[in-house]
Amino acid sequence: MTPLLQVNNSPFTQQQIEWLNALLPTLTEGQRQWLSGYLAALGAVGHAAGTAGAGGVQTAATGVAPAALAGTPAAPATVSAAEPKEATVLFGSQTGNGQRLAGQLAKKLESAGWNVALCSMRDFKPNQLKNVRNLFIVVSTHGDGDPPDNAVSFYEFLHGKRAPQLPDTRFSVLALGDTSYDKFCQTGKDFDKRLEELGAKRLVPRVDCDVDYDEAAADWMDRVLEALVRLQAEGAASAVAVSSGAVAQVSAVAAGMAGTAGAVPANSAEPVYSRSNPFLAEVADNINLNGRGSDRETRHLVLSLEGSGLVYEPGDAVAIFPENDPRLVDAVIEAGGWSPEAKVEAGKSGTLSLREALLRHFEITVLTRPLVSQIAELSGSLKLKELAASGNEEAFKTYADGRDLLDLLQDFGLTGLPAADFVKLLRKMPARQYSIASSQLAHPDEVFLTIRKVEYERHGRRRSGVCSGYVAERLEPGDRVPIYIHQNPNFKLPADPLAPIIMIGPGTGVAPFRAFIEEREETGAGGKSWLFYGDRRFRTDFLYQTEWQRWLASGALTRMDVAFSRDTPEKVYVQHRMLERSRDLYAWIEEGAVVYVCGDEKRMARDVEEALIAIIAREGGKSRIEAESVLADLKAQNRYQRDVY
């Protein structure tokens, strides 16, 4: 590529010329022509290249809406023309969303000419933090405001006494969370606050994302790119000592470049069908796995992927966009005093009838404080405003537990509100994710899921899970359901087929381990495998019993221990079986086994972790603190992986 500027007879220094030439691939043809003429007027010798050379990026400019930048503080410092274009992107991710978004940001930065270090927080060396000039954090919040597993060590370092002062660091945080949880985006908020305390300068304000995060995340990335380009432009303008008017002109070019950079595709390798464009998969089979007399209903759902091009690996999940219960939708419409045919806006789906919108496009079963606060403003209800008020969190939590939009409308007499305005306050229907229970090597055009129906009585009304009820009650073979594959890079079989694996998955937590064993059977992996499985009753609730027995007989599964909590006078769970087999389990870990846990995070996963710590302490002759350190090392080596919810 012909350089924009050449050294001979130029008023610029070598470093300034190198910096300006580095900007060339990010400019459109019109921008290059304008900058060429502008620099020529300053006395520079050179010309704008007609086209970007190899490695250059040409994209359509998108720009950034002025409203998106409202409230953005002035840039804390300019980027020196001599400063390397380097950025560090760190992610903390439990299920892969944060990792995927961090990868998108890294690609955008690289396309704009930046050298990017993309790294899991677990793998980042903390002693390098003081050398980072541009730091971008993408992190989710897990459980009750906790950092995800691969962010724990960095989180503790940053909040500890060893954390360095960071006066020369610029940063921004993208926080992922769910507004239905009390501590929404808490981990991202903690990182944002702590970096500021350490003296780092906020380049772009933190963005907190709900479960429907795509647009907010894309806007944050655009703002990051725009801020960086502006700082570069201002740094170069300062270095060449041009007039204040020239600074404004260069900044104008920078603004255009930011829009250009923001248009770089996030992931050119993404399949045709994705979160934003789900595949309509046909239901091939839908059967109840529980035996007669069980008080549970667990569906084995088989979906056809034929013609989709979708691929998956054991450990990944399928995300389903469900439909709300039509009976609940009709009751909500009646309680609100609305017409089912009233026209409302439903985002990309355009104008729909109120019934269609509530059935397929909006969440109506979860009450969050932001939602209730907005409804209080719309309705003017003083009682509702009091419920949603700051400082009244416990009362709100007590009320919202087990209640939905129908309860809210009835309890507070909310009738006659404008349907179109009311719907604007609702959250888009989020997809529900389920661990894949099959190997694509064994089933090339199908994917299996294991879904337990959630059903309970609360506040005088029968209730069911949105997606599990949809699958169990209304989804029949031949129906089509919108899905996409959610890749989870943090829950994968070991690369070494000879590595032993220990799998702990009670109830539907056993689903990914069915996929693990099926995959290992197909590939002929020789490593030992041990499954701890539990449920309520052996006779009615032993999911996939005949398959486990077949795999034990063939050797695909080496060992299996089960716990059925309602078959004994005292309840016995998987952690009790682990403690009973502690010597053998510890020996497997010493041999290099990878430990996997899948299922309920609040109770089971914590009890299992306590059992592992006790086993390591007992069999290894260690103190609790030493045993916790061993478990932390297993996490760092990716030998302790969790898919918990």
C-alpha positions in Angstrom: 0.0 0.0 0.0 1.3 3.4 -0.9 1.9 5.5 2.3 -0.2 8.6 2.9 2.8 10.5 4.0 6.5 10.3 3.0 9.5 11.7 5.0 11.2 13.8 2.5 10.4 17.6 2.9 7.6 16.8 5.4 7.0 19.0 8.4 6.2 16.0 10.5 8.5 13.7 12.5 9.1 10.1 11.7 6.9 8.9 14.6 4.1 11.3 13.5 4.2 10.0 9.9 4.1 6.3 11.1 1.1 7.1 13.3 -0.8 8.8 10.4 0.1 6.0 8.0 -1.3 3.5 10.5 -4.7 5.3 10.4 -4.9 5.0 6.6 -6.5 1.4 6.4 -9.4 2.5 8.7 -10.4 5.4 6.4 -13.0 5.4 3.7 -12.0 6.7 0.2 -13.6 10.0 0.8 -11.9 10.4 4.2 -8.5 9.6 2.7 -9.1 12.2 0.0 -10.1 14.9 2.5 -7.2 14.1 4.8 -4.7 14.1 1.9 -5.8 17.6 0.9 -5.9 18.8 4.5 -2.3 17.6 5.2 -1.1 19.0 1.8 -2.3 22.4 3.0 -0.1 22.0 6.1 2.9 21.4 3.8 3.0 17.6 4.0 4.3 15.7 0.9 2.2 12.7 0.0 -1.1 11.6 -1.3 -4.1 9.5 -0.4 -3.8 5.9 -1.7 -6.7 5.0 -3.9 -7.5 1.7 -2.3 -6.5 -0.1 0.9 -3.8 -2.6 0.4 -3.5 -6.1 1.8 -4.8 -6.2 5.3 -6.7 -2.9 4.9 -10.3 -2.7 6.1 -13.0 -1.2 4.0 -16.4 -1.1 5.5 -19.5 1.0 5.3 -19.6 3.8 7.8 -22.4 3.5 10.4 -21.7 6.4 12.6 -22.8 6.7 16.2 -26.1 8.4 17.1 -25.5 11.6 19.2 -27.9 10.3 21.8 -25.7 7.3 22.4 -22.9 9.6 23.6 -25.1 11.7 26.0 -23.4 12.1 29.3 -20.0 10.7 28.1 -17.3 12.5 30.0 -14.4 14.2 28.2 -11.5 11.9 27.3 -9.2 11.7 30.3 -6.0 11.9 28.3 -4.8 11.9 24.7 -2.9 9.0 23.1 0.6 10.2 22.3 1.5 9.8 18.7 4.5 7.7 19.9 2.4 5.5 22.1 1.9 1.9 20.7 -1.7 1.1 19.6 -2.1 -1.7 22.2 -5.2 -2.8 24.1 -5.9 -5.5 26.6 -9.4 -7.2 26.6 -10.1 -9.3 29.7 -13.2 -11.5 30.1 -14.8 -13.2 33.0 -17.5 -15.6 31.7 -19.4 -18.6 33.1 -21.3 -19.8 30.1 -19.5 -18.1 27.2 -21.5 -14.9 26.6 -18.8 -12.6 28.0 -16.0 -14.5 26.2 -17.9 -14.2 22.9 -18.4 -10.4 23.3 -14.8 -9.9 24.3 -13.8 -11.7 21.2 -16.0 -9.4 19.1 -14.4 -6.3 20.7 -10.9 -7.7 20.0 -11.8 -8.3 16.4 -13.1 -4.7 16.0 -10.0 -3.3 17.6 -7.7 -5.4 15.5 -9.5 -4.3 12.3 -8.9 -0.7 13.4 -5.2 -1.3 13.6 -4.7 -2.1 17.3 -2.6 -4.8 18.7 -4.9 -6.7 21.1 -4.2 -9.1 23.9 -7.4 -11.1 24.5 -7.3 -13.1 27.7 -9.4 -14.8 30.3 -9.1 -13.2 33.7 -7.9 -16.5 35.0 -5.0 -16.7 32.6 -4.0 -13.0 32.9 -0.8 -12.4 34.8 -1.7 -9.8 37.5 1.9 -8.4 37.6 1.4 -7.2 34.0 -1.6 -5.0 35.0 0.5 -1.9 35.7 1.9 -2.0 32.2 -1.6 -1.9 30.5 -2.5 1.4 29.0 -5.9 0.6 27.5 -7.9 -2.0 29.5 -11.4 -3.3 28.5 -13.3 -5.7 30.8 -16.2 -7.8 29.8 -17.6 -9.7 32.8 -20.8 -11.4 33.8 -22.3 -11.7 37.3 -22.9 -15.2 38.5 -25.2 -16.5 41.3 -25.8 -14.0 44.1 -23.6 -11.2 42.8 -20.5 -13.4 42.5 -17.8 -13.3 39.8 -17.8 -16.2 37.3 -15.3 -19.0 38.1 -12.7 -17.8 35.7 -12.7 -14.3 37.1 -12.4 -15.1 40.8 -8.6 -15.0 41.1 -8.3 -11.7 39.2 -11.2 -10.2 41.1 -9.5 -11.1 44.4 -6.2 -9.7 43.3 -7.7 -6.4 42.1 -9.6 -6.0 45.4 -6.5 -7.0 47.5 -3.6 -5.2 48.9 -1.3 -6.2 46.1 -3.2 -4.4 43.4 -1.0 -1.6 41.9 -2.0 2.0 41.4 -3.0 2.6 37.8 -2.7 6.3 37.0 -1.6 5.7 33.4 -4.4 3.2 32.6 -7.6 4.0 30.6 -10.5 1.5 31.0 -14.1 0.7 30.4 -16.3 -2.1 31.6 -19.1 -4.0 29.9 -21.2 -5.8 32.6 -23.5 -8.7 31.9 -26.4 -9.6 34.2 -30.1 -10.2 34.7 -32.4 -7.6 36.2 -34.5 -10.4 37.9 -31.6 -10.8 40.3 -31.0 -8.4 43.3 -27.4 -7.8 42.5 -27.7 -7.0 38.9 -24.3 -6.7 37.1 -22.6 -6.5 40.6 -19.3 -8.0 39.4 -19.0 -5.4 36.6 -19.9 -2.6 39.0 -17.2 -3.8 41.4 -14.5 -3.9 38.7 -15.6 -0.4 37.5 -15.4 1.1 41.0 -12.1 -0.6 42.0 -10.3 0.5 38.8 -11.3 4.1 39.5 -10.1 3.7 43.1 -6.7 2.6 41.8 -6.4 5.7 39.7 -7.3 4.4 36.3 -9.2 6.8 34.0 -12.6 5.8 32.7 -12.5 6.0 28.9 -16.2 5.2 28.3 -18.8 4.8 31.1 -19.7 1.3 32.2 -22.6 -0.3 30.4 -24.9 -2.8 32.4 -26.6 -5.3 30.1 -29.7 -7.3 30.8 -30.3 -10.7 29.2 -31.1 -9.0 25.9 -27.7 -7.6 25.6 -26.8 -7.4 21.9 -27.7 -3.8 21.1 -26.3 -2.4 24.3 -23.0 -4.4 23.9 -22.7 -3.2 20.3 -23.2 0.4 21.3 -20.6 0.1 24.0 -18.0 -1.3 21.5 -18.7 1.6 19.1 -18.2 4.1 21.8 -14.9 2.5 22.8 -13.7 2.7 19.3 -14.8 6.2 18.8 -13.1 7.3 22.1 -9.8 5.7 21.1 -9.8 7.2 17.6 -10.6 10.6 19.0 -7.7 10.3 21.5 -5.4 9.3 18.7 -6.4 12.2 16.5 -6.1 14.7 19.3 -2.7 13.2 20.2 -1.4 13.5 16.7 -2.8 17.0 16.3 -1.1 18.0 19.5 2.2 16.5 18.4 2.3 18.4 15.1 1.3 21.7 16.9 -1.5 22.5 14.5 -4.1 25.2 15.4 -7.2 24.5 17.5 -9.2 24.7 14.3 -7.1 21.9 12.8 -7.7 19.8 16.0 -11.4 20.1 15.4 -11.0 19.1 11.7 -9.0 16.0 12.7 -11.5 15.1 15.4 -14.2 15.2 12.8 -12.3 12.7 10.7 -11.9 10.6 13.9 -15.7 10.6 14.5 -16.2 9.2 11.0 -13.5 6.6 11.5 -15.2 5.4 14.7 -18.4 4.7 12.8 -16.4 2.9 10.2 -14.6 0.8 12.8 -17.8 0.0 14.5 -19.2 -1.6 11.3 -16.6 -4.4 11.3 -18.5 -7.7 11.5 -18.2 -9.1 15.0 -17.5 -12.7 13.9 -17.4 -13.5 10.2 -17.4 -17.2 11.1 -20.8 -17.1 12.7 -23.4 -19.5 11.2 -26.4 -18.2 9.3 -28.6 -19.1 12.2 -27.8 -17.4 15.5 -29.2 -15.6 18.5 -30.5 -12.8 16.3 -31.6 -15.1 13.6 -32.8 -18.4 15.2 -33.4 -21.6 13.3 -36.9 -23.0 13.3 -36.1 -26.6 14.3 -38.7 -29.3 13.9 -39.6 -31.4 16.9 -38.8 -35.0 16.1 -39.7 -36.5 19.4 -40.9 -35.4 22.9 -41.2 -38.1 25.5 -41.5 -38.2 29.3 -38.5 -39.9 30.9 -40.1 -40.4 34.3 -41.9 -43.6 35.1 -45.6 -43.9 36.2 -46.1 -42.7 39.7 -43.3 -40.1 39.7 -44.1 -36.6 41.0 -41.8 -35.2 38.3 -42.0 -34.8 34.5 -38.7 -34.7 32.5 -38.9 -34.4 28.8 -36.4 -35.9 26.3 -36.7 -33.5 23.4 -35.3 -34.3 20.0 -34.9 -31.5 17.5 -34.0 -31.8 13.9 -31.1 -29.6 12.7 -31.4 -30.8 9.1 -30.5 -28.0 6.6 -29.4 -25.6 9.4 -25.7 -25.9 9.2 -25.6 -25.6 13.0 -22.8 -27.4 14.8 -22.3 -28.2 18.4 -19.9 -29.9 20.8 -20.6 -31.7 24.1 -20.8 -29.0 26.8 -22.7 -26.6 24.5 -26.3 -25.7 25.0 -29.4 -25.1 22.9 -31.3 -21.8 23.5 -35.0 -22.0 22.9 -37.3 -19.0 22.4 -40.5 -20.2 24.1 -44.1 -19.0 24.0 -46.0 -17.8 27.1 -48.9 -19.9 28.3 -52.0 -18.7 26.2 -54.2 -18.9 29.4 -51.9 -16.5 31.2 -51.7 -14.1 28.3 -55.5 -14.0 28.0 -55.8 -13.4 31.8 -53.2 -10.6 31.6 -55.1 -8.9 28.8 -58.4 -9.2 30.7 -56.9 -7.8 33.9 -55.5 -4.8 32.1 -58.8 -4.1 30.4 -57.3 -4.3 26.9 -58.4 -5.6 23.6 -56.5 -8.7 22.4 -56.4 -7.0 18.9 -55.0 -3.7 20.1 -51.9 -2.8 18.0 -48.5 -2.6 19.7 -44.9 -2.4 18.6 -42.8 -5.5 19.1 -39.3 -4.4 18.1 -38.0 -6.0 14.9 -41.3 -7.9 14.5 -43.0 -4.6 13.8 -46.7 -3.9 14.7 -48.6 -6.9 16.1 -51.8 -7.5 18.0 -51.4 -7.3 21.8 -52.1 -11.0 22.2 -49.5 -12.1 19.6 -46.9 -9.8 21.1 -47.5 -11.0 24.7 -47.6 -14.6 23.5 -44.3 -14.7 21.7 -42.2 -11.6 22.2 -42.4 -10.3 25.8 -41.5 -11.6 29.3 -44.6 -11.6 31.5 -43.7 -14.0 34.3 -40.9 -12.2 36.0 -41.2 -9.0 38.1 -38.1 -6.8 38.4 -37.7 -3.6 40.3 -36.9 -1.6 37.1 -40.1 -2.9 35.5 -42.3 -2.2 38.5 -40.8 1.2 39.0 -41.6 2.1 35.4 -45.2 0.7 35.7 -45.6 2.8 38.8 -44.6 5.9 36.9 -47.0 5.1 34.1 -49.9 4.3 36.4 -49.3 6.9 39.0 -50.0 4.3 41.7 -48.6 5.5 45.0 -48.7 2.0 46.5 -46.7 0.7 43.6 -44.2 3.5 43.8 -43.7 2.7 47.5 -43.1 -1.0 46.7 -40.5 -0.2 44.1 -38.8 2.6 46.1 -35.1 2.5 46.9 -34.5 1.2 50.4 -37.6 -1.1 50.1 -35.7 -4.0 48.5 -36.6 -6.7 50.9 -40.3 -5.9 50.8 -40.1 -6.0 47.0 -38.2 -9.3 46.9 -40.9 -10.8 49.2 -43.7 -9.6 47.0 -42.1 -10.5 43.6 -41.2 -14.1 44.7 -43.5 -16.4 42.8 -45.6 -13.6 41.3 -46.0 -12.5 37.7 -47.5 -9.6 35.7 -51.1 -10.9 36.2 -50.6 -10.7 40.0 -49.3 -7.1 39.7 -52.2 -6.0 37.6 -54.8 -7.5 39.9 -53.2 -6.7 43.2 -52.7 -3.0 42.4 -55.9 -2.5 40.3 -53.9 -1.5 37.2 -56.6 -1.3 34.5 -57.1 1.0 31.5 -53.5 1.9 31.0 -52.5 2.5 27.3 -51.6 -0.9 26.0 -49.0 0.4 23.6 -47.2 2.4 26.4 -47.4 -0.6 28.8 -45.8 -3.0 26.3 -42.9 -0.7 25.8 -41.9 -1.2 29.4 -41.7 -5.0 29.1 -38.5 -7.0 28.6 -38.1 -8.9 25.4 -38.7 -12.7 25.8 -35.3 -14.1 26.6 -34.2 -17.5 25.3 -33.9 -20.4 27.8 -30.7 -22.5 27.6 -30.5 -26.2 28.1 -27.4 -28.4 28.1 -27.1 -30.6 25.1 -27.5 -34.3 25.9 -26.2 -35.7 22.6 -23.0 -36.0 20.5 -23.3 -34.7 16.9 -20.9 -37.4 15.8 -23.6 -39.9 16.8 -26.6 -37.8 15.6 -25.4 -35.5 12.7 -28.8 -33.9 12.1 -30.3 -33.9 15.5 -29.8 -32.5 19.0 -31.2 -34.0 22.3 -32.3 -32.0 25.3 -33.3 -33.0 28.8 -35.9 -30.6 30.3 -37.6 -30.9 33.6 -41.0 -29.3 33.9 -41.2 -26.6 36.5 -44.7 -26.6 38.2 -45.9 -25.3 41.5 -48.7 -23.7 43.5 -48.1 -20.2 44.7 -50.4 -17.4 45.9 -53.5 -19.4 45.1 -52.7 -20.2 41.5 -51.0 -23.0 39.6 -47.8 -21.9 37.9 -45.3 -23.4 35.5 -42.0 -22.5 34.0 -42.3 -20.5 30.7 -40.1 -22.8 28.6 -40.5 -26.1 30.5 -44.3 -25.7 30.5 -44.2 -24.9 26.8 -42.2 -28.0 26.0 -44.1 -30.3 28.3 -47.7 -29.1 27.6 -47.8 -27.6 24.1 -44.9 -28.8 21.9 -45.7 -31.8 19.7 -43.7 -33.7 17.1 -43.9 -31.8 13.8 -44.1 -28.4 15.5 -41.2 -26.0 14.9 -39.4 -24.0 17.6 -36.9 -21.1 17.2 -33.5 -22.1 18.6 -29.8 -21.3 18.4 -26.6 -23.0 19.6 -25.0 -21.4 22.6 -21.3 -22.4 22.7 -19.8 -22.9 26.1 -16.0 -22.9 25.8 -15.7 -23.3 29.6 -17.3 -26.7 29.8 -15.5 -29.1 27.5 -14.0 -32.6 27.4 -10.3 -32.7 27.9 -8.2 -32.5 24.7 -6.3 -35.6 25.8 -8.6 -38.6 25.1 -6.8 -40.6 27.8 -7.5 -38.1 30.6 -9.8 -39.5 33.3 -13.1 -37.6 33.8 -15.3 -37.4 36.9 -18.8 -36.2 36.2 -21.2 -35.0 39.0 -24.7 -34.3 37.7 -27.9 -35.0 39.6 -31.3 -34.7 37.9 -31.2 -32.9 34.6 -27.6 -32.0 35.4 -26.8 -35.4 33.9 -27.6 -34.1 30.4 -24.1 -32.9 29.3 -22.6 -36.1 30.6 -24.8 -38.2 28.4 -23.2 -36.2 25.5 -19.7 -36.6 27.0 -20.0 -40.4 27.1 -21.7 -40.7 23.7 -18.9 -38.5 22.2 -16.1 -40.6 23.8 -17.8 -43.8 22.6 -17.8 -42.4 19.0 -14.2 -41.3 19.1 -12.9 -44.3 20.9 -11.4 -42.3 23.7 -9.6 -44.5 26.2 -9.7 -42.4 29.3 -11.5 -43.6 32.4 -14.9 -42.0 33.3 -16.9 -41.9 36.5 -20.4 -40.6 36.9 -22.1 -39.5 40.2 -25.8 -39.3 39.5 -28.8 -38.7 41.8 -32.6 -38.1 41.8 -35.5 -38.8 44.0 -36.5 -42.5 43.3 -34.7 -45.3 41.6 -37.9 -46.9 40.2 -39.4 -43.7 38.6 -36.7 -41.1 38.3 -33.5 -42.9 37.0 -33.0 -40.8 33.8 -31.4 -42.7 30.9 -31.0 -45.8 33.1 -30.7 -48.4 30.3 -28.2 -46.3 28.4 -25.9 -45.9 31.5 -26.1 -49.7 32.0 -25.2 -50.3 28.3 -22.2 -47.9 28.5 -21.0 -49.6 31.8 -21.2 -53.0 30.1 -19.3 -51.7 27.0 -16.7 -49.9 29.0 -17.5 -46.5 27.6 -18.5 -45.6 31.2 -16.0 -47.0 33.7 -17.8 -46.4 37.0 -21.2 -45.0 38.3 -22.4 -44.1 41.7 -26.0 -43.2 42.3 -28.0 -41.5 45.1 -31.8 -41.6 45.3 -32.8 -39.3 48.1 -36.4 -40.5 48.7 -35.6 -44.2 48.8 -33.8 -44.1 52.2 -35.0 -43.0 55.7 -32.3 -40.3 55.5 -31.9 -38.3 52.4 -28.7 -39.2 50.5 -27.3 -37.0 47.8 -24.4 -37.1 45.3 -22.0 -35.3 47.7 -22.6 -38.1 50.3 -21.6 -40.7 47.7 -18.5 -38.7 46.9 -17.5 -38.7 50.5 -18.1 -42.4 50.8 -15.7 -42.9 47.8 -13.2 -40.3 48.9 -10.1 -42.4 48.7 -10.7 -43.5 45.1 -12.0 -40.1 44.0 -8.8 -38.4 45.4 -6.7 -41.0 43.6 -8.4 -40.2 40.3 -7.7 -36.5 40.9 -4.1 -37.3 41.6 -3.9 -39.2 38.3 -5.0 -36.0 36.4 -8.8 -36.4 36.3 -10.9 -33.5 35.1 -13.9 -32.8 37.5 -17.2 -31.6 36.0 -20.2 -30.4 37.9 -23.6 -29.6 36.3 -26.9 -28.6 38.0 -28.3 -26.4 40.7 -25.9 -23.7 41.8 -27.5 -22.6 45.0 -27.5 -25.9 46.8 -26.1 -28.9 45.0 -23.0 -27.2 43.5 -22.0 -25.6 46.8 -22.5 -28.9 48.7 -20.4 -30.7 46.0 -17.6 -28.2 46.3 -17.6 -28.5 50.1 -17.3 -32.3 49.7 -14.4 -31.9 47.3 -12.6 -29.7 49.7 -13.2 -32.2 52.5 -12.0 -35.1 50.4 -8.8 -33.3 49.3 -8.1 -32.3 53.0 -8.8 -35.8 54.3 -7.1 -37.9 51.7 -4.2 -35.4 51.1 -3.5 -34.7 54.7 -4.1 -31.0 54.2 -5.7 -28.2 56.1 -8.9 -26.6 54.8 -6.9 -23.6 53.5 -4.5 -25.9 51.7 -7.4 -27.9 50.2 -9.0 -24.8 48.9 -5.8 -23.8 47.3 -5.6 -27.2 45.6 -9.1 -26.7 44.3 -8.2 -23.3 43.0 -5.2 -24.8 41.2 -7.6 -27.3 39.6 -9.8 -24.4 38.4 -6.7 -22.6 37.0 -5.7 -25.8 35.1 -9.3 -26.2 33.7 -9.5 -29.4 35.7 -12.5 -28.3 37.7 -15.3 -27.1 35.4 -18.9 -26.1 36.3 -22.1 -25.6 34.3 -24.4 -24.5 37.1 -27.5 -22.4 37.2 
